[in-house]
Amino acid sequence: MLALAISEANRDSDGELLARVAGMDDFFGCALRRDTLNDWNSAKDLGEFLIRIEPDSDIEILGQVLLVRACRHLAAPPALSMN
């Protein structure tokens, strides 16, 4: 029962994250090409989300790139997994 509640909570927060990112104009262009994103916390959260949902894939690589760039802007070291 607890696992079900946790997964529902994750789904809700994942949905909120995706809605937040989808509401931003040209999120990936600002984050990756121009390096001018206004909300680097969302980039960090999206990077962690992509790493979590698609390990060992091209999507994970995109997540790692977002995470590292966001952490640089937030002055926080990324917690990269080294498998």
C-alpha positions as semicolon CSV with decimal commas, in nm:
position;residue;x (nm);y (nm);z (nm)
1;M;0,000;0,000;0,000
2;L;0,283;0,243;0,083
3;A;0,452;0,174;-0,253
4;L;0,128;0,263;-0,429
5;A;0,105;0,593;-0,241
6;I;0,467;0,676;-0,322
7;S;0,422;0,604;-0,691
8;E;0,108;0,819;-0,701
9;A;0,298;1,102;-0,531
10;N;0,580;1,065;-0,786
11;R;0,329;1,070;-1,069
12;D;0,178;1,392;-0,937
13;S;0,515;1,565;-0,895
14;D;0,636;1,433;-1,234
15;G;0,322;1,570;-1,395
16;E;0,372;1,907;-1,229
17;L;0,732;1,915;-1,349
18;L;0,637;1,828;-1,707
19;A;0,358;2,089;-1,706
20;R;0,602;2,351;-1,572
21;V;0,861;2,273;-1,842
22;A;0,597;2,253;-2,118
23;G;0,476;2,598;-2,018
24;M;0,817;2,755;-2,081
25;D;0,891;2,907;-2,420
26;D;1,175;2,723;-2,597
27;F;1,295;2,540;-2,283
28;F;1,561;2,331;-2,457
29;G;1,688;2,619;-2,671
30;C;1,727;2,837;-2,362
31;A;1,881;2,560;-2,151
32;L;2,110;2,394;-2,402
33;R;2,183;2,630;-2,688
34;R;2,167;2,982;-2,548
35;D;2,235;2,903;-2,180
36;T;1,976;3,166;-2,080
37;L;1,710;2,970;-1,891
38;N;1,536;3,164;-1,613
39;D;1,448;2,856;-1,403
40;W;1,751;2,630;-1,361
41;N;1,578;2,438;-1,082
42;S;1,329;2,307;-1,339
43;A;1,618;2,204;-1,565
44;K;1,777;2,020;-1,273
45;D;1,449;1,848;-1,189
46;L;1,390;1,750;-1,552
47;G;1,744;1,614;-1,582
48;E;1,693;1,398;-1,272
49;F;1,353;1,285;-1,407
50;L;1,498;1,180;-1,745
51;I;1,782;0,990;-1,576
52;R;1,532;0,810;-1,353
53;I;1,285;0,707;-1,625
54;E;1,529;0,605;-1,901
55;P;1,857;0,473;-1,759
56;D;2,115;0,355;-2,011
57;S;1,965;0,543;-2,306
58;D;2,007;0,856;-2,514
59;I;1,737;1,016;-2,297
60;E;1,957;0,956;-1,991
61;I;2,242;1,139;-2,165
62;L;2,017;1,439;-2,224
63;G;1,919;1,422;-1,857
64;Q;2,285;1,420;-1,752
65;V;2,357;1,723;-1,973
66;L;2,063;1,917;-1,828
67;L;2,159;1,819;-1,474
68;V;2,523;1,925;-1,510
69;R;2,437;2,256;-1,676
70;A;2,169;2,335;-1,416
71;C;2,401;2,248;-1,127
72;R;2,666;2,477;-1,272
73;H;2,416;2,764;-1,270
74;L;2,288;2,672;-0,925
75;A;2,644;2,632;-0,789
76;A;2,560;2,281;-0,670
77;P;2,766;1,974;-0,759
78;P;2,560;1,718;-0,953
79;A;2,500;1,377;-0,799
80;L;2,591;1,176;-1,107
81;S;2,556;0,802;-1,101
82;M;2,859;0,619;-1,231
83;N;2,736;0,273;-1,331
